[in-house]
Amino acid sequence: MTVASSQTRPGSYWSAFEWWQDRLASAFFGEDRRDTPVLFFIDQAELKMLQDGHEVEELGAAVSSVLAWHNNPYTPVVDRCLSWRRGRQQSPPPCLPLLAAAVLAAANMVRTEQGPGAPAYYARLAEVLRPSWGGEQHHGRLKSHYEAVVDLWDLLDEWLRGQDGAHGLSTIRKNLTYRKIGYAQSQALVRASDHAALIRFFQACGLSPGQPAPGALLLKKLKGWSVVNPKGLSPRLREALRSQTESHLLEPLLAALLEGWDGSSARERIDGGLLRVPLRVVLDEDFTGWEARWHAETVAGVDRDALQHAGGTLELAAAAGDEGYTLSGAIPGVAQVLATGLTARGARTAVRLPGGRDVLVLREDAVAGGWTETELLTVFEPYVFLFTPSGESRVRDLLADTGHRWYRPEAVPVPGWRVTPELQFTDETALAAALSRAGLHNVRHIPGRGLSLRNGLRVHQEWHHRSLFLHGGEPDALIAEELRVPGRVTLDGQVLDVPADGLVVLRGRGLAPGRHVLKAGSTESEFYLEQAQDPQAASAACPPSDPPAGTAGVPLGADARFLTAQGHFIPIPRPQEPVWWKERAAVLCGGGTAQVRVPPEAVWLVAIDEHRTHVTLLRPQEPEFGALSRAAKDFWSKVVLFSLTGVPHARLWKRYREAAASQFPQRGFTSV
């Protein structure tokens, strides 16, 4: 039987293969990849995003249909590449679908008694590529002729280098241990989303762009750095770093990434080179209850974009210096996205969220203004868990294994979801073990922060005031072992001596009331000290004393809030009225007030009652508005038109009102 060559094989055989060639070329080797290291990572999730609902054969089937299964299966693709070499070579060599299938096989590898080497790889390759009539004989042919695939990797590397970076910088390197399969395996370990974290690693190590460095040295440094700074590293890369065998595959790849780094800070790219916008669930609690919303972190260099998704167009907008986008347009519902996921694409950015989640971990985030979704768990940090009935048992097990009691969770405005009360983990070992047993796949444990505050006398327990301590009751600072370098840790710019156990006592150092900053390298933690008031004996004959420093008078019965420079508000719980007041308030002239403590970040005190609006300046600071929550916008809508006259701070209040008004659409004040 004569097998048709690639030149005589009917065109229909190649239609799906060619679709994937064009799609992969656009996604990984487009003009937007100029001077950027190319990471040709492929797994099932990536393929689904690339296919994007198009009615085309899956990658494995598209490649299998053009292979010559009765001899060297790779011959038809090799023949096409030979013809391509005789042409102008303006686009990538026509072997991208085959190379992507090779990477997919490496990504599909699982731990077996054979280990992660060649036997396991070729078994996975035979699952991805197989003749339409089935059978097992193709396994041997894929393996025995695999040298042809090695040549195609070299061809792609040669083409990328000949383009002078116009379509990206090659990260294809030979591996002395796995000479054949090492190409695909190394590409399957690092995805584009890892690039930003790896550049932070280069910066933290003081490396220079283009600096030659042995891959073994880079790997050793990365293993240590990733333990303390795992944010942004994919689970696959973290797994490879822990593997004695796979970690060596990273050595040439790390050297190639350092060689291709231009010195700038990286931004995570997904889906054809679009910049990924981190979109996270936020729970915000005030006196009216819980609010569920989104927080979209800004991407450097992108102040606005319009992202298309199945439900319409999501608009992103941010002013200079903002850390979060203002969202408008077709904002997807939190419950729907948690159930089914979200894919949205704009001209420069994209959002991609998985569906089917039933447990989320949230931590405090001052920028987002509430409890914000995170994938990291550590000790001595406050968290809440958001979960559905299907995820409740895993949350219960995690809390039980870490010594926490189960308290009744609260309902939230996300149908089917509930939230736990605030909690903290204190045992590093117990948390790591419990998390590994709980099966929470979207959450991972990291060692405690390099700098953390322990003990001390907090003035309030609410999270808005967690960094506020009583003067004379200063906290202790716990310094992680890797930061205990002489001269590295400072308090307010003064070097601290760190003992062997890393616990620095801050009491007795003569710290003044106010803000203090603890710093070690790029890690920073701040806290505030508030002066305690000396008790005074009351005297009926003495006139009322002035309000104590650090407090403000709040009208009883008013809706009172503290406002920050960022436009966020801090609710003031209504003070408990004494019995005598309740009995006499009806016949007293005017309203009563109660003295409450002023948080250090408060700039204004606003109180609204049935007769008037009171606006009091607590300290002068210019507005620094970012994205406002829906609850914050609702409150601002009540006071944004209220002007002050005849007071020195009238102009400052006007600037705050203008900053708040800019958060609303021009057609009027509406909630977004």
C-alpha positions in Angstrom: 0.0 0.0 0.0 1.4 3.4 -0.9 0.9 6.2 1.6 0.1 9.6 0.2 2.7 12.2 0.8 1.9 15.7 2.2 1.9 17.0 -1.3 -0.8 14.6 -2.6 -2.9 14.2 0.6 -6.3 15.8 0.1 -6.6 19.3 1.5 -9.5 18.3 3.8 -7.0 16.4 5.8 -5.1 19.6 6.6 -7.9 22.0 7.2 -8.1 21.5 11.0 -4.3 21.3 11.2 -4.0 24.6 9.3 -6.6 26.3 11.6 -4.5 25.3 14.6 -1.3 26.5 12.9 -2.8 29.9 12.4 -4.3 30.0 15.9 -1.0 29.0 17.6 1.0 31.4 15.5 -1.3 34.3 16.4 -1.4 33.4 20.1 2.3 32.7 20.7 4.3 34.3 17.9 2.3 37.4 17.0 3.7 40.8 16.5 2.7 41.7 20.1 5.3 39.3 21.3 8.2 41.4 20.0 11.3 41.1 22.2 9.3 38.9 24.7 10.5 35.4 25.6 8.1 32.8 24.1 6.8 30.2 26.5 5.0 27.6 24.4 2.9 26.2 27.2 0.0 24.0 26.3 -2.4 22.1 28.5 -6.1 21.1 28.2 -7.3 24.4 29.7 -5.1 26.4 27.4 -6.4 24.5 24.4 -10.0 25.1 25.4 -9.3 28.8 25.5 -7.5 28.8 22.2 -10.4 26.9 20.5 -12.9 29.4 21.9 -16.0 27.5 20.8 -14.9 27.2 17.1 -16.2 24.1 15.4 -12.9 22.6 14.7 -11.3 19.2 15.5 -9.4 19.1 18.8 -5.6 19.5 18.5 -4.7 15.9 18.9 -7.2 14.7 16.3 -6.2 17.5 13.9 -2.6 16.5 14.0 -3.3 12.7 14.0 -5.3 13.0 10.8 -2.3 14.3 8.8 0.4 11.8 10.1 1.6 8.8 8.1 0.8 6.0 10.5 2.3 3.1 8.3 5.9 4.3 8.5 7.5 7.5 10.0 4.3 9.3 11.2 6.0 12.7 11.2 7.0 12.7 7.5 4.0 14.8 6.1 4.7 17.6 8.6 8.5 17.4 7.9 7.8 17.6 4.1 5.7 20.8 4.6 8.5 22.3 6.6 11.0 21.5 3.9 8.8 23.3 1.4 8.4 26.2 3.8 12.3 26.5 4.1 12.5 27.1 0.3 10.1 30.1 0.7 10.3 33.5 2.4 9.7 32.2 5.9 7.7 35.2 7.0 5.5 33.1 9.3 6.5 30.4 11.8 7.3 26.9 10.4 4.2 24.9 9.7 4.8 22.4 12.5 3.3 24.3 15.4 0.3 21.9 16.0 2.7 18.9 16.1 5.0 20.7 18.6 2.0 21.8 20.6 0.8 18.2 20.8 4.3 17.2 22.1 4.0 19.8 24.8 0.5 18.7 25.7 1.8 15.1 26.2 4.4 16.5 28.6 1.8 18.5 30.5 -0.4 15.3 30.7 2.4 13.3 32.4 1.5 11.9 35.8 3.7 10.3 38.5 4.0 6.6 38.0 6.4 4.0 39.2 8.4 4.7 36.0 8.9 8.3 37.1 8.7 11.3 34.8 11.1 10.1 32.2 10.8 8.9 28.6 8.5 5.8 29.1 5.9 8.0 30.8 6.2 10.7 28.1 5.8 8.5 25.1 2.8 6.8 26.7 1.1 10.2 27.0 2.2 11.2 23.5 0.5 8.0 22.2 -2.7 9.1 23.9 -2.6 12.6 22.3 -1.7 11.3 18.8 -3.3 8.1 17.5 -4.6 6.8 14.2 -8.4 6.9 13.6 -8.6 3.1 13.5 -7.2 2.7 17.0 -4.7 0.1 18.1 -1.5 0.3 20.1 1.2 -0.2 17.5 1.6 3.5 16.8 3.3 4.0 20.2 6.5 2.4 18.9 6.5 4.5 15.7 6.0 7.8 17.6 9.0 6.9 19.8 11.4 5.4 17.2 11.0 8.4 14.8 10.9 11.1 17.4 14.2 12.5 16.2 12.2 14.2 13.5 10.3 16.2 16.2 13.6 17.2 17.7 14.7 18.6 14.3 11.4 20.6 14.2 12.1 22.2 17.6 15.6 23.2 16.3 13.9 24.6 13.1 11.5 26.8 15.2 14.4 28.0 17.4 16.4 28.9 14.2 13.5 30.8 12.8 12.8 32.8 16.0 16.5 33.8 16.3 16.5 34.8 12.6 13.6 37.2 13.2 15.7 39.4 15.7 12.9 39.3 18.3 10.1 40.4 16.0 8.0 37.4 16.9 9.4 36.8 20.3 12.6 35.5 21.8 13.3 31.8 21.7 13.4 29.8 25.0 14.2 26.5 23.2 17.3 24.9 24.7 18.8 21.5 24.6 18.8 19.4 27.7 21.7 17.0 28.3 19.7 14.6 30.4 16.6 14.4 28.2 18.0 15.2 24.8 14.9 14.4 22.8 11.9 14.9 25.1 13.5 17.7 27.1 12.3 20.3 24.6 8.6 19.6 25.1 9.0 18.9 28.8 10.7 22.2 29.6 8.0 24.2 27.7 5.3 22.3 29.7 6.7 23.5 33.1 6.5 27.3 32.7 3.5 29.1 31.3 3.2 32.8 30.2 1.6 33.7 33.5 4.8 32.6 35.3 6.9 35.1 33.5 5.9 38.1 35.6 6.8 36.2 38.8 10.1 35.1 37.4 11.0 38.6 36.5 10.3 39.7 40.0 12.7 36.9 41.0 15.4 38.2 38.7 14.9 41.7 40.2 15.0 40.4 43.8 18.3 38.6 43.1 19.8 41.8 41.7 20.4 40.2 38.3 20.9 42.4 35.2 19.2 42.0 31.8 21.1 39.8 29.5 23.4 38.8 32.2 24.9 35.3 31.7 24.2 33.1 34.6 24.5 29.3 35.0 21.0 27.6 35.0 21.9 25.5 38.0 22.6 28.7 40.1 19.4 30.3 38.9 17.4 27.1 39.8 19.0 27.0 43.3 18.1 30.6 44.0 14.5 30.2 42.6 13.8 27.2 44.8 14.6 29.3 47.9 12.9 32.5 46.6 9.7 30.6 45.7 9.1 29.4 49.2 8.7 32.9 50.5 7.3 34.5 47.3 5.0 31.9 45.6 2.5 34.5 44.4 2.2 34.3 40.6 3.9 30.9 40.2 1.6 28.3 38.6 1.0 25.0 40.4 2.8 23.2 37.6 6.0 25.3 38.1 5.9 24.9 41.9 5.5 21.2 41.5 8.5 21.0 39.1 10.6 23.0 41.6 9.9 20.3 44.2 10.8 17.5 41.8 14.4 16.3 41.8 14.1 15.2 38.2 11.9 17.9 36.6 13.7 20.8 38.3 16.8 20.2 36.2 14.7 20.7 33.0 14.3 24.3 34.2 18.0 25.2 34.2 18.3 26.0 30.5 14.9 27.6 30.4 15.7 30.0 33.3 19.0 31.0 31.6 17.1 31.7 28.4 14.5 33.8 30.2 17.2 35.9 31.9 19.0 36.3 28.6 15.8 37.6 27.0 14.8 39.9 29.8 14.9 43.6 28.8 15.0 44.9 32.4 11.4 46.0 32.5 8.7 44.7 34.9 6.7 41.9 33.3 3.0 41.9 32.9 1.0 38.6 32.7 -0.3 37.8 29.3 -3.0 35.3 28.3 -5.0 34.3 25.3 -3.0 35.6 22.4 -0.9 38.1 24.2 -3.6 40.1 26.0 -2.7 41.5 29.4 -4.6 39.7 32.2 -6.7 41.8 34.5 -6.9 40.1 37.9 -10.6 40.1 38.8 -11.4 39.0 42.4 -14.5 38.6 44.5 -14.9 41.1 47.3 -17.2 40.9 50.3 -17.8 44.3 52.0 -19.6 44.5 55.3 -21.2 47.6 56.8 -24.2 48.4 59.0 -26.6 47.3 56.2 -25.0 43.8 55.9 -22.8 42.1 53.3 -22.2 43.3 49.7 -20.7 41.1 47.1 -18.8 42.8 44.2 -15.7 42.6 42.0 -12.3 44.2 42.4 -10.3 44.6 39.2 -6.6 45.4 39.7 -5.2 47.9 37.3 -2.7 46.8 34.6 0.3 49.2 34.0 -0.1 51.2 30.9 -3.9 50.5 30.4 -6.2 53.1 31.7 -9.4 51.9 30.0 -10.6 49.0 27.8 -13.9 47.4 26.7 -14.0 43.6 27.2 -16.5 41.5 25.3 -18.1 38.5 27.0 -21.2 36.4 26.6 -23.4 38.8 28.5 -22.3 42.1 26.8 -19.4 44.6 27.2 -17.5 45.1 30.5 -16.0 48.6 30.7 -12.8 49.2 32.6 -11.6 52.8 33.5 -8.9 54.1 35.8 -7.3 57.4 36.5 -3.5 57.9 36.9 -2.3 56.3 40.1 -5.4 54.2 40.6 -4.8 50.6 41.8 -8.3 49.4 40.8 -10.5 49.9 37.8 -14.0 51.3 38.0 -16.3 48.8 36.4 -19.4 49.7 34.3 -21.5 48.3 31.5 -22.4 44.6 31.6 -20.9 43.6 34.9 -21.2 39.8 35.3 -22.9 38.6 38.4 -20.7 37.1 41.1 -22.9 34.0 41.5 -23.0 33.2 37.8 -19.2 33.6 37.3 -18.5 31.3 40.3 -20.7 28.7 38.8 -19.9 28.9 35.1 -16.7 30.9 34.8 -15.9 34.0 32.7 -13.9 34.8 29.6 -13.8 38.4 28.5 -11.5 40.0 25.9 -10.8 43.5 25.0 -8.3 45.3 22.7 -5.5 45.1 25.2 -6.7 43.1 28.2 -8.6 39.9 29.1 -10.2 38.3 32.0 -10.3 34.6 32.5 -12.0 33.0 35.6 -12.7 29.2 36.0 -16.2 28.0 37.0 -17.3 25.3 39.3 -15.7 26.7 42.5 -17.4 26.0 45.8 -14.9 27.4 48.3 -13.1 30.8 48.3 -10.7 32.2 50.8 -10.8 36.0 51.4 -8.4 38.3 53.2 -8.4 42.0 54.1 -7.4 44.3 51.2 -7.3 48.0 51.9 -7.3 48.8 48.1 -10.3 46.7 47.3 -12.0 48.0 50.5 -13.2 44.7 51.9 -12.6 40.9 52.2 -10.9 40.0 48.9 -10.4 36.6 47.2 -7.0 35.1 47.6 -5.3 31.8 46.8 -2.8 32.1 49.7 -3.2 31.0 53.3 -0.7 31.8 56.0 -0.5 32.2 59.8 -1.4 35.3 61.9 -3.5 36.9 59.1 -7.3 37.3 59.3 -9.4 35.3 56.8 -13.0 34.4 56.1 -14.2 31.4 54.0 -17.0 31.8 51.4 -18.5 28.4 50.5 -21.5 26.5 49.0 -23.1 23.4 50.6 -20.9 21.2 48.4 -17.8 22.9 49.9 -18.9 23.1 53.5 -17.5 19.7 54.6 -13.9 20.7 53.4 -14.1 24.0 55.2 -15.3 22.2 58.4 -12.5 19.7 58.1 -9.8 22.4 57.6 -11.0 24.4 60.6 -11.3 21.3 62.8 -7.8 20.1 61.9 -6.4 23.5 62.8 -8.1 23.7 66.2 -11.0 26.1 65.3 -14.6 25.7 66.5 -17.4 25.8 63.9 -19.6 28.8 64.3 -22.8 29.5 62.4 -21.9 31.0 59.0 -23.8 34.1 57.7 -25.8 34.4 54.5 -24.4 36.7 51.8 -26.0 38.2 48.7 -24.7 35.4 46.5 -27.4 32.7 46.2 -26.3 29.4 47.7 -23.1 30.8 49.4 -22.4 31.5 53.0 -19.4 33.1 54.9 -17.7 32.1 58.1 -16.8 34.5 60.9 -13.3 35.9 60.8 -10.5 33.6 61.9 -6.7 33.3 62.1 -4.4 30.3 61.9 -1.5 30.2 64.4 0.2 26.9 63.8 2.3 26.8 60.6 2.8 23.0 60.6 -0.9 22.2 61.4 -2.1 24.6 58.7 0.1 23.0 56.0 -0.9 19.5 56.9 -4.6 20.3 57.2 -4.7 22.1 53.9 -3.1 19.2 52.1 -5.8 16.9 53.5 -8.7 19.3 52.9 -8.6 19.1 49.1 -8.9 22.8 48.4 -7.3 22.9 45.0 -7.5 26.6 44.4 -5.8 27.5 47.8 -2.3 26.9 48.9 -0.2 27.5 52.0 2.7 29.8 52.2 5.0 30.4 55.1 4.3 33.4 57.3 5.0 36.9 56.1 8.6 38.0 56.3 7.5 40.8 58.7 4.5 40.4 61.0 3.3 42.0 64.1 2.5 39.8 67.2 1.1 40.5 70.6 0.6 44.1 71.6 -2.5 45.9 72.8 -4.8 46.8 69.9 -7.2 49.7 70.4 -9.9 48.0 68.3 -10.4 44.5 66.9 -12.1 45.6 63.7 -10.0 45.1 60.6 -10.0 48.8 59.7 -8.1 49.4 63.0 -6.0 46.2 63.2 -2.7 48.2 62.9 -3.7 50.6 65.7 -2.0 49.8 69.0 -2.1 51.5 72.4 0.9 53.7 73.2 2.9 51.7 75.8 1.4 48.4 74.4 3.5 48.2 71.3 3.5 44.9 69.4 6.5 42.6 68.8 7.9 42.2 65.3 8.6 38.7 64.0 11.3 38.6 61.3 11.5 35.6 59.0 14.7 33.8 59.0 15.7 34.8 55.4 15.4 38.5 56.4 17.6 38.2 59.5 20.5 39.9 57.7 22.6 42.4 59.8 21.6 45.9 58.9 18.6 44.9 56.7 15.7 45.4 59.1 14.7 48.9 60.0 12.1 50.7 62.1 11.4 54.2 60.9 14.7 54.2 59.1 16.7 53.1 62.1 18.5 49.7 61.9 17.1 47.0 64.3 19.2 44.3 65.9 17.4 41.0 65.3 17.9 38.2 67.8 18.4 34.6 66.8 14.7 33.7 67.2 13.6 36.7 65.0 11.3 38.2 67.7 12.0 41.9 68.2 10.4 43.5 71.2 9.3 47.1 70.3 8.1 48.1 73.8 10.4 50.3 75.8 12.0 51.9 72.7 10.5 55.4 73.3 8.2 55.2 70.2 6.0 58.3 69.9 2.3 58.2 69.1 1.6 58.1 65.4 2.7 56.1 62.4 5.7 53.7 62.4 7.1 51.7 59.5 8.9 48.3 59.8 10.9 47.5 56.7 13.3 44.7 55.4 14.3 45.1 51.7 11.1 45.4 49.7 8.9 44.0 52.5 7.1 46.6 54.6 4.7 46.6 57.5 3.2 49.7 59.2 1.4 50.3 62.5 0.0 53.2 64.5 0.3 54.1 68.2 -2.5 55.9 70.0 -1.9 57.8 73.2 -3.9 56.5 76.1 -6.0 58.9 78.1 -5.4 59.2 81.8 -8.5 58.6 83.9 -10.0 61.7 85.6 -12.2 61.9 88.6 -15.6 63.3 87.7 -16.9 66.4 89.6 -20.4 67.7 89.5 -19.1 71.2 90.3 -16.6 71.3 87.4 -17.6 72.4 83.9 -17.5 69.9 81.1 -14.0 69.2 79.9 -12.8 69.5 76.3 -13.1 66.3 74.3 -10.1 64.0 74.7 -7.5 64.1 71.9 -8.1 61.5 69.2 -11.9 61.5 69.6 -14.8 63.2 67.9 -18.4 64.0 68.9 -21.0 62.1 66.9 -24.7 63.1 67.0 -26.8 60.5 68.6 -29.3 59.0 66.1 -27.4 60.2 63.0 -26.0 58.1 60.1 -22.3 58.9 60.9 -19.3 57.7 58.9 -15.6 58.5 58.9 -14.3 59.2 55.3 -10.8 58.4 54.2 -8.6 60.1 51.5 -9.4 57.1 49.2 -13.2 57.9 49.4 -13.9 54.8 51.5 -16.1 55.1 54.6 -15.8 53.5 58.1 -19.1 53.0 59.8 -19.5 54.3 63.3 -21.6 51.9 65.5 -24.3 53.9 67.2 -23.1 54.5 70.8 -25.2 52.8 73.5 -27.5 55.5 75.0 -27.5 55.6 78.9 -30.8 55.0 80.6 -31.2 58.5 81.8 -30.9 59.8 78.2 -33.6 57.5 77.0 -35.9 58.8 79.7 -35.2 62.5 79.1 -34.2 62.9 75.4 -37.8 63.7 74.4 -37.9 66.9 76.4 -34.2 68.0 76.1 -33.4 70.8 73.6 -31.2 69.8 70.7 -29.6 66.5 70.1 -27.0 64.7 72.2 -23.5 63.6 71.1 -21.2 60.8 72.0 -17.4 60.8 71.9 -15.9 58.1 69.7 -12.3 57.3 68.8 -11.1 58.6 65.4 -9.2 56.0 63.3 -5.8 57.2 62.0 -6.8 57.0 58.3 -10.0 59.2 58.8 -10.0 62.6 57.1 -13.7 63.6 57.5 -16.5 62.9 59.9 -19.9 63.1 58.1 -23.2 62.7 60.0 -26.6 62.8 58.4 -29.8 63.2 60.5 -33.4 64.1 59.6 -32.7 67.8 59.9 -29.2 68.5 58.4 -25.8 67.2 57.3 -22.7 67.7 59.4 -19.3 67.6 57.8 -16.2 68.0 60.1 -12.6 68.0 58.9 -10.4 65.8 61.1 -7.1 66.4 59.4 -6.1 68.0 56.0 -5.3 65.5 53.2 -5.9 65.7 49.5 -8.3 63.1 47.9 -6.7 60.0 46.5 -9.8 58.2 45.2 -9.5 54.8 43.5 -12.4 52.4 42.8 -15.4 52.9 45.1 -17.6 50.1 46.3 -21.3 50.2 45.6 -22.0 50.9 49.3 -19.5 53.8 49.2 -21.1 55.3 46.1 -24.5 55.1 47.7 -23.3 57.1 50.7 -21.5 59.6 48.5 -24.6 60.1 46.5 -26.2 61.6 49.7 -23.5 64.2 50.3 -21.8 64.8 46.9 -24.1 67.9 46.3 -23.7 69.2 49.9 -21.4 72.3 49.8 -19.6 74.0 52.7 -19.4 77.8 53.0 -17.7 80.1 55.4 -15.1 77.6 56.6 -11.4 77.3 55.8 -11.7 73.7 54.5 -14.6 74.4 52.1 -12.3 74.2 49.0 -10.9 70.8 50.2 -14.4 69.4 50.7 -15.2 70.6 47.2 -12.3 68.6 45.8 -13.5 65.5 47.6 -17.0 66.0 46.2 -15.5 66.4 42.7 -13.5 63.2 43.1 -16.6 61.4 44.2 -18.7 62.8 41.4 -16.2 61.5 38.8 -17.0 58.0 40.0 -20.6 58.3 38.7 -21.7 58.2 35.0 -22.4 61.6 33.5 -26.1 60.8 33.2 -26.5 60.9 37.0 -25.8 59.2 40.2 -26.3 55.4 39.8 -24.8 52.3 41.4 -22.3 50.3 39.4 
